[in-house]
């Protein structure tokens, strides 16, 4: 068993929120240790062009941006490590976090920046064919379907963005929307509707993804008429939203019904003293790189003030 390591500030997660918290905590001399988690760089590593982050006038690739964030945090002195938080104990004065089920960390403050993950439809065929034509990331896998027919399910900005991205690579993109309207912003809706090779199916449920060893077709059903039909496709993309990566904190930290961590409005404070949350794990409204980064800054400042009040 490895020895217990004691730190002043432990950051769990490495998207814009975690890295920004590391930058600010380092500058405040909190000597933060950051564990990157299962997806170093977070969701932005599965995004291509980021055009709406200030300071990048020509846009930037998501993975490249996260490399920049990490470099900056390291330059400020943050101790950035590979590893996944697998268990926590916030019952005492010292916050205990286990990394990869074995290393025990004791921290005066903990900043949770674990983000959110893609949701799935819950079909057996979806999981069976995952990686064999089924994907939750058009940007990661769209290239494999160049010139082919694909389908995407979802009605929000992400779905619209991914459908548009796929339209540049694939011959046809079939977009399945469960209702008679989209949730996406007006600009994204217009972009999709004005793209000739995106065919939108309204009031449509995905019944089954068909194929033995890889995706060959999809069976859909109109949820108003009950009429089912099959469309031959090579790729099936799921873009129906996200769930917060907050499972290990269940029962220890206040959350809403969807599992998003509750913070005191205007702060990053959770109901546990000395534990702060930032980024998508506590934000279901905005979920942008810029808002995540802003909340990471808040979390580091809140942690610094908490430690100062405790006389650290």
KEMAR-237788 format. One record per residue: residue in three letters; residue number from 1; x, y, z of N, C-alpha, C in turn. Coordinates in steps of 0.2 Angstrom, whole numbers, plus 5000, padded with zeros to 4 digits. Atoms other than C-alpha are relative to their C-alpha. Layout:
BEGIN
 resn resi   nu   nv   nw  cau  cav  caw   cu   cv   cw
  ALA  NUM    X    Y    Z    X    Y    Z    X    Y    Z
...
END
This chain:
BEGIN
 resn resi   nu   nv   nw  cau  cav  caw   cu   cv   cw
  UNK    1 5004 4994 5000 5000 5000 5000 5004 5006 5000
  UNK    2 4996 4994 5001 5007 5017 4995 4999 5005 5006
  UNK    3 5001 4996 4995 5009 5030 5008 4995 5006 4998
  UNK    4 5005 4995 5001 4996 5043 5010 5003 5007 4998
  UNK    5 4997 4993 5002 5000 5060 5001 4995 5005 5002
  UNK    6 5004 4994 4997 4994 5076 5009 5001 5006 4995
  UNK    7 5000 4994 5004 4990 5091 4998 4995 5006 5002
  UNK    8 5004 4995 4998 4983 5108 5000 4994 5001 4996
  UNK    9 5006 4999 5005 4972 5108 4984 5001 4994 4995
  UNK   10 5000 5005 5005 4967 5093 4974 4995 5001 4995
  UNK   11 5004 4999 5006 4959 5095 4957 4998 4994 4997
  UNK   12 5002 5006 5004 4949 5081 4949 4997 5002 4994
  UNK   13 5003 4999 5006 4947 5082 4931 5004 5005 4996
  UNK   14 4995 4996 5004 4956 5091 4916 4997 5003 4994
  UNK   15 5003 4996 5005 4944 5100 4905 5002 5008 5001
  UNK   16 4999 4993 4999 4944 5119 4903 4999 5002 5008
  UNK   17 5001 4998 4993 4937 5120 4921 5006 4998 5005
  UNK   18 4995 5003 4996 4950 5109 4929 5007 5004 4999
  UNK   19 4994 4997 5002 4965 5117 4920 5000 5007 5002
  UNK   20 5000 4993 4997 4959 5135 4924 5001 5000 5007
  UNK   21 4999 5000 4993 4957 5130 4942 5007 4999 5002
  UNK   22 4993 5002 4998 4975 5123 4942 5004 5007 4998
  UNK   23 4996 4993 5001 4982 5140 4934 4999 5005 5006
  UNK   24 5002 4995 4995 4973 5151 4947 5003 4997 5007
  UNK   25 4998 5003 4993 4977 5139 4962 5008 5000 5000
  UNK   26 4992 5000 5000 4996 5138 4956 5002 5007 5002
  UNK   27 4998 4993 4999 4997 5157 4955 4998 5003 5008
  UNK   28 5001 4998 4993 4989 5158 4973 5004 4996 5005
  UNK   29 4995 5003 4996 5003 5147 4979 4997 4994 5004
  UNK   30 5003 5006 4997 4991 5132 4983 5003 4994 4998
  UNK   31 4996 5006 5002 5003 5120 4975 4995 4994 4998
  UNK   32 5005 5005 5001 4988 5111 4967 5003 4993 4996
  UNK   33 4999 5007 5004 4989 5092 4961 4993 4999 4996
  UNK   34 5006 5001 5005 4977 5089 4946 5001 4993 4998
  UNK   35 5001 5007 5004 4972 5071 4941 4996 5001 4994
  UNK   36 5003 4998 5006 4967 5071 4923 4994 4996 4999
  UNK   37 5006 5004 5001 4954 5057 4924 5000 4996 4994
  UNK   38 5001 5005 5005 4948 5045 4911 5001 5003 4993
  UNK   39 5000 4997 5007 4948 5058 4896 5004 5006 5001
  UNK   40 4996 4994 4999 4963 5070 4898 4998 5005 4995
  UNK   41 5002 4994 5005 4957 5087 4891 4993 5000 5000
  UNK   42 5007 5000 5000 4939 5082 4893 4997 5000 4993
  UNK   43 5003 5001 5006 4926 5083 4880 5002 5004 4994
  UNK   44 4997 4996 5006 4935 5096 4870 5005 4996 4996
  UNK   45 4996 5004 5004 4947 5083 4865 4997 4996 4994
  UNK   46 5004 5004 5006 4933 5075 4854 4996 5006 4996
  UNK   47 5003 4995 5004 4929 5092 4846 5005 5003 4995
  UNK   48 4995 4998 5004 4936 5099 4831 5001 5008 5001
  UNK   49 4999 4993 5000 4935 5118 4827 4996 5003 5006
  UNK   50 5003 4996 4995 4932 5129 4842 5000 5007 4998
  UNK   51 5000 4993 5003 4927 5146 4835 4997 5005 5005
  UNK   52 5004 4995 4996 4918 5154 4850 5004 5001 5007
  UNK   53 4996 4998 4994 4933 5155 4863 5004 5006 4999
  UNK   54 4997 4994 5001 4939 5172 4865 5008 4999 5000
  UNK   55 4992 5000 5000 4958 5175 4860 5002 4996 4995
  UNK   56 4998 5004 5005 4958 5163 4846 4996 5003 4993
  UNK   57 5004 4997 5005 4953 5174 4831 4999 4996 4994
  UNK   58 5001 5004 5006 4955 5161 4818 4997 4993 5002
  UNK   59 5003 5007 4997 4947 5147 4829 5006 4996 5002
  UNK   60 4995 5005 4998 4957 5132 4836 4997 4993 5001
  UNK   61 5002 5006 5000 4956 5114 4836 4999 4998 5008
  UNK   62 5002 5002 4993 4948 5107 4853 5006 4997 5003
  UNK   63 4994 5003 4997 4963 5095 4857 5006 5005 5001
  UNK   64 4994 4995 5000 4976 5109 4853 4999 5005 5005
  UNK   65 5002 4995 4995 4967 5121 4864 5001 4997 5007
  UNK   66 4999 5003 4993 4967 5108 4879 5008 4999 5001
  UNK   67 4993 5000 4999 4986 5106 4876 5003 5006 5002
  UNK   68 4998 4993 4998 4988 5125 4877 4998 5001 5008
  UNK   69 5002 4999 4993 4978 5125 4894 5005 4996 5005
  UNK   70 4996 5005 4996 4988 5110 4901 5007 5003 5001
  UNK   71 4993 4997 5000 5005 5119 4896 5000 5006 5005
  UNK   72 5000 4994 4996 5000 5135 4904 4999 4998 5008
  UNK   73 5000 5002 4993 4995 5126 4920 5006 4997 5003
  UNK   74 4994 5002 4998 5011 5117 4921 5005 5005 5001
  UNK   75 4995 4994 4999 5021 5133 4918 4999 5003 5006
  UNK   76 5002 4997 4994 5012 5140 4933 5002 4996 5006
  UNK   77 4998 5005 4995 5018 5125 4943 4995 4995 5003
  UNK   78 5005 5005 4998 5003 5114 4944 5003 4993 4999
  UNK   79 4998 5007 5000 5007 5095 4947 4995 4996 4996
  UNK   80 5006 5003 5004 4997 5087 4933 5002 4992 4999
  UNK   81 4998 5007 5000 4996 5068 4934 4994 4996 4996
  UNK   82 5005 5005 5003 4987 5053 4925 4997 4997 5006
  UNK   83 5003 5003 4995 4975 5045 4936 4992 5001 5001
  UNK   84 5007 5000 4999 4956 5042 4940 4998 5000 5007
  UNK   85 5003 5000 4993 4947 5047 4956 4995 4994 5000
  UNK   86 5005 5005 5000 4938 5031 4961 4996 4999 5006
  UNK   87 5004 5000 4994 4932 5034 4978 5002 5006 5004
  UNK   88 4999 4994 4996 4930 5049 4990 4997 4999 5007
  UNK   89 5003 5000 4993 4927 5051 5009 5000 5007 5002
  UNK   90 5000 4993 4998 4921 5069 5014 4997 5000 5007
  UNK   91 5003 5000 4994 4915 5064 5031 5004 5004 5005
  UNK   92 4996 4997 4995 4929 5071 5041 5003 5007 4998
  UNK   93 4997 4994 5001 4939 5087 5042 5005 5000 4994
  UNK   94 4995 5001 5006 4952 5080 5029 4996 4996 4995
  UNK   95 5003 5003 5006 4945 5076 5012 5004 4995 4997
  UNK   96 4997 5006 5003 4950 5059 5006 4998 4998 4993
  UNK   97 5002 5002 5007 4951 5054 4988 5005 4994 4998
  UNK   98 4996 5006 5003 4957 5037 4981 5001 5001 4993
  UNK   99 4998 5000 5007 4966 5037 4964 5001 4993 4998
  UNK  100 4999 5007 5003 4965 5021 4953 4999 4995 5006
  UNK  101 5001 5005 4994 4958 5012 4969 5005 4999 5005
  UNK  102 4995 5002 4996 4974 5012 4977 5004 5006 5004
  UNK  103 4996 4994 4997 4983 5029 4980 4995 5004 5004
  UNK  104 5005 4996 4996 4975 5038 4995 5003 5007 5001
  UNK  105 4998 4993 5000 4976 5057 4994 4996 5004 5006
  UNK  106 5003 4996 4995 4972 5069 5009 5000 5007 4998
  UNK  107 5000 4993 5003 4967 5087 5003 4996 5004 5005
  UNK  108 5004 4995 4996 4962 5102 5013 4995 5003 4996
  UNK  109 5006 4998 5004 4952 5108 4998 5000 4995 4994
  UNK  110 5001 5004 5006 4945 5098 4983 4996 5004 4995
  UNK  111 5003 4997 5005 4940 5105 4967 4997 4995 4995
  UNK  112 5003 5005 5004 4928 5094 4957 4999 5003 4993
  UNK  113 5001 4997 5007 4929 5097 4938 5000 4994 4995
  UNK  114 5001 5007 5004 4924 5079 4931 4996 5000 4994
  UNK  115 5004 4999 5007 4913 5086 4917 4994 4995 4999
  UNK  116 5006 5004 5002 4900 5076 4908 5001 4995 4995
  UNK  117 4998 5005 5006 4899 5061 4896 4993 4999 4996
  UNK  118 5006 5001 5005 4888 5057 4881 4995 4995 5003
  UNK  119 5006 5005 4998 4871 5048 4884 4999 4996 4993
  UNK  120 5001 5005 5005 4866 5033 4874 4992 4999 4999
  UNK  121 5007 5002 5001 4849 5027 4867 4998 4994 5005
  UNK  122 5001 5006 4996 4850 5011 4877 4998 4994 4996
  UNK  123 5001 5006 5005 4848 4999 4862 5005 4995 5001
  UNK  124 4995 5006 5000 4856 4982 4863 5005 5001 4994
  UNK  125 4996 5000 5006 4862 4984 4845 5005 5006 5000
  UNK  126 4996 4994 5000 4869 5001 4849 5007 4999 5004
  UNK  127 4994 5002 4996 4881 4994 4862 5004 4994 4996
  UNK  128 4997 5006 5003 4885 4978 4852 5004 5003 4994
  UNK  129 4996 4997 5006 4890 4989 4836 5004 5006 5002
  UNK  130 4996 4995 4998 4898 5002 4846 5008 4999 4998
  UNK  131 4993 5001 5003 4915 5005 4837 5000 4996 4993
  UNK  132 5001 5003 5006 4908 4995 4822 4995 5004 4996
  UNK  133 5004 4996 5004 4899 5009 4814 4995 5005 5005
  UNK  134 5004 4996 4995 4890 5016 4830 5005 5004 5004
  UNK  135 4996 4996 4997 4898 5031 4838 4996 5006 5004
  UNK  136 5003 4994 4997 4894 5046 4850 5004 5006 4999
  UNK  137 4996 4994 5002 4907 5057 4842 5001 5000 4993
  UNK  138 4999 5000 5007 4905 5062 4824 5007 5003 4998
  UNK  139 4993 4996 5001 4921 5073 4825 5005 4995 5000
  UNK  140 4995 5005 5000 4931 5058 4830 5000 4995 4995
  UNK  141 5001 5006 5005 4924 5045 4818 4997 5001 4994
  UNK  142 5003 4999 5006 4916 5054 4804 5004 4999 4994
  UNK  143 4995 5001 5006 4932 5052 4793 4999 4993 4997
  UNK  144 5000 5007 5003 4929 5033 4792 4994 4999 4996
  UNK  145 5006 5001 5004 4913 5036 4783 4999 5005 4994
  UNK  146 4999 4996 5006 4919 5047 4769 4996 4998 4994
  UNK  147 5004 5002 5006 4907 5047 4754 4994 4995 5002
  UNK  148 5005 5005 4998 4895 5035 4764 4994 5003 5003
  UNK  149 5006 4997 4997 4877 5037 4770 5000 4998 5008
  UNK  150 5000 5001 4993 4875 5039 4789 4994 5003 5003
  UNK  151 5006 4998 4996 4862 5043 4802 5003 5003 5006
  UNK  152 4999 4997 4994 4862 5054 4817 4994 5002 5004
  UNK  153 5006 4999 4996 4850 5055 4831 5001 5006 5006
  UNK  154 5000 4994 4995 4847 5071 4842 4997 5006 4997
  UNK  155 5004 4994 5002 4839 5088 4841 5003 5007 5003
  UNK  156 4997 4994 4997 4851 5100 4851 5005 5003 4996
  UNK  157 4995 4997 5003 4865 5111 4846 5006 4995 4998
  UNK  158 4994 5005 5001 4878 5096 4847 4998 4996 4994
  UNK  159 5002 5004 5006 4867 5086 4835 5000 5003 4994
  UNK  160 5000 4996 5006 4865 5100 4823 5007 5001 4997
  UNK  161 4993 4998 5002 4884 5104 4823 5003 4994 4997
  UNK  162 4997 5006 5002 4888 5086 4821 4997 4997 4993
  UNK  163 5003 5002 5006 4876 5083 4807 5003 5004 4994
  UNK  164 4997 4996 5005 4883 5098 4798 5007 4998 4999
  UNK  165 4993 5002 5001 4901 5092 4801 5000 4993 4995
  UNK  166 5000 5007 5004 4896 5074 4794 4998 5002 4993
  UNK  167 5003 4998 5007 4887 5083 4779 5006 5001 4995
  UNK  168 4994 4998 5004 4905 5089 4773 5004 4993 4998
  UNK  169 4997 5006 5001 4911 5071 4773 4996 4994 4997
  UNK  170 5004 5006 5003 4897 5059 4769 4995 5002 4995
  UNK  171 5005 4998 5006 4885 5058 4754 4994 5002 5003
  UNK  172 5007 4998 4998 4869 5058 4764 5000 5000 5008
  UNK  173 5000 5000 4993 4866 5062 4783 4992 5000 5001
  UNK  174 5007 5000 4998 4849 5056 4789 5000 5002 5008
  UNK  175 5001 4997 4993 4844 5066 4805 4993 4998 5003
  UNK  176 5006 5002 4996 4831 5058 4817 4999 5004 5006
  UNK  177 5002 4995 4995 4822 5070 4828 4993 4997 5003
  UNK  178 5006 5003 4997 4809 5063 4841 4994 5004 5000
  UNK  179 5006 4996 5000 4798 5078 4841 4999 5004 4993
  UNK  180 5001 4996 5006 4791 5090 4828 5004 5006 4999
  UNK  181 4996 4994 5000 4804 5103 4832 5007 4998 5003
  UNK  182 4994 5001 4998 4822 5105 4836 5001 5004 5006
  UNK  183 4998 4996 4994 4830 5111 4853 5006 5005 4998
  UNK  184 4994 4997 5002 4845 5118 4843 4999 5008 5000
  UNK  185 5001 4993 5001 4848 5137 4842 4998 5001 4993
  UNK  186 5002 4998 5007 4841 5146 4827 5005 4999 4995
  UNK  187 4995 5000 5005 4857 5148 4818 5002 4993 4998
  UNK  188 4998 5007 5001 4861 5129 4820 4995 4997 4996
  UNK  189 5005 5003 5004 4844 5124 4814 5000 5002 4993
  UNK  190 5000 4998 5007 4845 5135 4799 5006 4997 4996
  UNK  191 4994 5003 5003 4862 5128 4795 4999 4993 4997
  UNK  192 5002 5007 5002 4855 5110 4795 4995 5000 4995
  UNK  193 5006 5000 5005 4839 5114 4786 5003 5002 4993
  UNK  194 4998 4998 5006 4849 5123 4772 5006 4996 4997
  UNK  195 4994 5004 5003 4862 5109 4769 4996 4994 4996
  UNK  196 5004 5004 5004 4855 5099 4755 5001 4992 5001
  UNK  197 5000 5007 4999 4862 5082 4759 4999 4998 5008
  UNK  198 5003 5002 4994 4855 5082 4777 4992 4999 4999
  UNK  199 5007 5001 5000 4838 5074 4777 4997 4999 5007
  UNK  200 5002 5000 4993 4828 5077 4793 4993 4996 5000
  UNK  201 5006 5004 4999 4815 5065 4799 4997 5002 5007
  UNK  202 5003 4997 4993 4803 5073 4812 4996 4994 5003
  UNK  203 5005 5005 4996 4793 5063 4825 5003 4993 4999
  UNK  204 4997 5007 5001 4805 5048 4823 5004 4997 5005
  UNK  205 4997 5004 4995 4811 5035 4835 5005 4995 4997
  UNK  206 4996 5005 5003 4826 5024 4832 4998 4993 5003
  UNK  207 5003 5006 4997 4819 5006 4834 5006 4995 5001
  UNK  208 4994 5005 5000 4835 4996 4830 5005 5002 4995
  UNK  209 4994 4999 5005 4852 4997 4822 5001 4993 4998
  UNK  210 4999 5007 5003 4854 4983 4810 5007 4998 4997
  UNK  211 4994 5002 5003 4869 4973 4805 5003 4995 5005
  UNK  212 4998 5006 4996 4878 4957 4811 5007 5002 5003
  UNK  213 4993 4998 4997 4897 4963 4813 5001 5007 4999
  UNK  214 4999 4993 5000 4895 4981 4808 4993 5003 4998
  UNK  215 5006 4997 5001 4881 4994 4805 4999 4999 4992
  UNK  216 5002 5001 5007 4872 4990 4789 4993 5004 4998
  UNK  217 5006 4996 5001 4855 4999 4791 4997 5002 5007
  UNK  218 5004 4998 4994 4843 5007 4804 4993 5000 4999
  UNK  219 5007 5000 5001 4825 5004 4807 4997 5005 5005
  UNK  220 5003 4994 4996 4815 5019 4812 4993 4999 5000
  UNK  221 5007 5000 5000 4797 5022 4817 4998 5007 5001
  UNK  222 5004 4994 4999 4786 5037 4815 4996 5000 5006
  UNK  223 5003 5001 4993 4780 5040 4833 4993 5003 5000
  UNK  224 5007 4997 5001 4764 5048 4826 4995 4995 4996
  UNK  225 5003 5004 5005 4759 5036 4812 5001 4992 5002
  UNK  226 4998 5007 4999 4768 5020 4819 5003 4997 4994
  UNK  227 4997 5003 5006 4775 5017 4802 5007 4999 5001
  UNK  228 4992 5002 5000 4792 5008 4802 5003 5000 4993
  UNK  229 4996 5001 5007 4805 5009 4788 5007 4999 5002
  UNK  230 4993 5001 4999 4823 5004 4786 5004 5004 4995
  UNK  231 4995 4996 5004 4837 5015 4779 5007 4997 5000
  UNK  232 4993 5003 5000 4853 5007 4773 5005 5006 5002
  UNK  233 4995 4995 4998 4868 5016 4782 5006 4996 5002
  UNK  234 4994 5003 4998 4886 5013 4786 5002 5002 5007
  UNK  235 4998 4997 4993 4887 5024 4802 4994 5003 5003
  UNK  236 5005 4998 4996 4876 5028 4816 5002 5004 5006
  UNK  237 4998 4996 4995 4879 5043 4827 4995 5002 5005
  UNK  238 5005 4998 4995 4871 5047 4844 5002 5007 5003
  UNK  239 4999 4994 4998 4870 5065 4849 4994 5003 5004
  UNK  240 5007 4998 4996 4856 5066 4863 5002 5003 5007
  UNK  241 4999 4996 4993 4865 5075 4877 5005 4996 5004
  UNK  242 4995 5002 4995 4876 5072 4892 4997 4998 5007
  UNK  243 5001 5000 4993 4876 5066 4909 5006 5001 5004
  UNK  244 4994 4998 4996 4887 5073 4923 5004 4994 5003
  UNK  245 4995 5005 4997 4902 5062 4929 5000 5001 5007
  UNK  246 5000 4999 4993 4897 5063 4947 4998 4994 5005
  UNK  247 5002 5006 4996 4893 5045 4952 5004 4999 5007
  UNK  248 4996 5001 4994 4907 5044 4965 4999 5004 5006
  UNK  249 5002 4995 4995 4900 5059 4974 4993 4999 5003
  UNK  250 5007 5001 4998 4883 5052 4976 4999 4998 5007
  UNK  251 5001 5001 4992 4876 5053 4994 5005 5004 5004
  UNK  252 4996 4996 4996 4890 5064 4999 5000 5007 4999
  UNK  253 5000 4993 5002 4887 5080 4989 4993 5001 4997
  UNK  254 5007 4999 5003 4870 5088 4985 5000 5001 4993
  UNK  255 5001 5000 5008 4864 5085 4967 4993 5001 4998
  UNK  256 5007 5000 5002 4849 5088 4957 4998 4993 4997
  UNK  257 5002 5007 5002 4839 5074 4950 5004 4997 4994
  UNK  258 4996 5002 5006 4850 5073 4934 5007 4998 5002
  UNK  259 4993 5002 4997 4866 5071 4945 5005 5006 4999
  UNK  260 4996 4995 5000 4872 5088 4942 5002 5003 5007
  UNK  261 4998 4997 4993 4882 5095 4958 4997 5007 5001
  UNK  262 5002 4993 4999 4873 5109 4966 5005 5004 5004
  UNK  263 4995 4996 4997 4883 5124 4970 4996 5006 5003
  UNK  264 5004 4994 4998 4878 5140 4980 5001 5005 4995
  UNK  265 5000 4996 5006 4873 5152 4967 5005 5006 5001
  UNK  266 4994 4995 5000 4887 5164 4962 5006 4998 5003
  UNK  267 4994 5002 4998 4900 5153 4969 5001 4993 4998
  UNK  268 4998 5007 5001 4908 5136 4967 4999 4995 5006
  UNK  269 5000 5004 4994 4904 5130 4984 4994 4995 5000
  UNK  270 5005 5006 4999 4895 5113 4987 4998 5000 5007
  UNK  271 5003 5001 4993 4886 5108 5003 5006 4998 5005
  UNK  272 4994 5002 4995 4903 5101 5010 5005 5005 5000
  UNK  273 4995 4995 4999 4915 5113 5017 5007 4998 4997
  UNK  274 4994 5002 5003 4931 5114 5007 5000 4996 4994
  UNK  275 5001 5004 5006 4924 5105 4992 4996 5005 4995
  UNK  276 5002 4996 5005 4921 5115 4976 4998 4997 4994
  UNK  277 5002 5003 5007 4913 5111 4959 5000 5005 4995
  UNK  278 5000 4995 5006 4916 5119 4942 4999 4996 4994
  UNK  279 5000 5004 5007 4913 5115 4924 4993 4997 4999
  UNK  280 5006 5003 5002 4900 5104 4916 4997 4995 5005
  UNK  281 5003 5004 4995 4898 5093 4931 4995 5004 5005
  UNK  282 5005 4996 4997 4888 5107 4939 4996 5005 4996
  UNK  283 5003 4995 5004 4882 5117 4924 4996 4996 4994
  UNK  284 5004 5003 5005 4868 5110 4914 4997 5005 4995
  UNK  285 5003 4994 5004 4863 5127 4906 5004 5002 4994
  UNK  286 4996 4997 5005 4878 5133 4897 5005 4995 4996
  UNK  287 4995 5005 5003 4891 5119 4895 5004 5002 4994
  UNK  288 4995 4997 5005 4903 5130 4885 5007 5000 5003
  UNK  289 4993 5000 4998 4922 5130 4886 5001 5006 5004
  UNK  290 4999 4994 4997 4922 5148 4891 4997 5000 5007
  UNK  291 5003 5000 4993 4909 5146 4906 5003 4995 5004
  UNK  292 4997 5005 4996 4918 5130 4912 5007 5003 5002
  UNK  293 4994 4997 4998 4935 5140 4912 4998 5005 5005
  UNK  294 5002 4995 4995 4926 5154 4921 4999 4997 5007
  UNK  295 5002 5003 4994 4919 5143 4934 5006 4996 5004
  UNK  296 4994 5002 4998 4936 5135 4936 5004 5005 5004
  UNK  297 4997 4994 4996 4943 5152 4941 4997 5001 5006
  UNK  298 5004 4999 4994 4929 5154 4953 5002 4995 5006
  UNK  299 4999 5006 4996 4933 5137 4961 5007 5001 5004
  UNK  300 4993 4999 4997 4952 5141 4964 5000 5006 5005
  UNK  301 5000 4994 4996 4948 5158 4971 4996 4998 5007
  UNK  302 5003 5003 4994 4935 5150 4983 5004 4996 5004
  UNK  303 4996 5005 4996 4947 5137 4988 5005 5004 5004
  UNK  304 4995 4996 4997 4960 5150 4991 4998 5004 5006
  UNK  305 5003 4996 4995 4949 5161 5002 4998 4995 5006
  UNK  306 5001 5005 4995 4943 5145 5011 5006 4999 5005
  UNK  307 4993 5001 4996 4961 5141 5016 5002 5005 5004
  UNK  308 4998 4994 4996 4965 5158 5021 4996 5001 5006
  UNK  309 5005 4999 4995 4950 5159 5032 5002 4995 5006
  UNK  310 4998 5005 4996 4956 5143 5040 5007 5001 5003
  UNK  311 4994 4999 4997 4973 5150 5043 5006 4996 4996
  UNK  312 4994 5003 5004 4983 5140 5030 5004 5004 4996
END
